[in-house]
Amino acid sequence: MATPPAVPTSTGAGPDVLAAALDATDQGVALLDQRGRYVHVNPAGCVLLGVPLADLVGRPAPFAQSPDDASGTTCPMTKPWVP
């Protein structure tokens, strides 16, 4: 098994570092913006969804709703996690 890249702990770590870390896992992971649109999906996630990354980025995830959805409901994933 390949060794995943080290994730910097400095505050200067940007989205490319996060994407590289997610891409190194064999688990499907998708990052969504606050409106429920795909920002990044790792290769395993693309396989699970059966859709190439280029066709996902910027499109809404079917299970997430925008916080300003007209129905007044929001996806719990759009709320901050508080332990």
Secondary structure, DSSP 8 states (H G I E B T S, - for coil): ---------STT--HHHHHHHHHTSSS--EEE-TTSBEEEE-HHHHHHHTS-HHHHTTSB-TT---TT-TTS---GGGS----
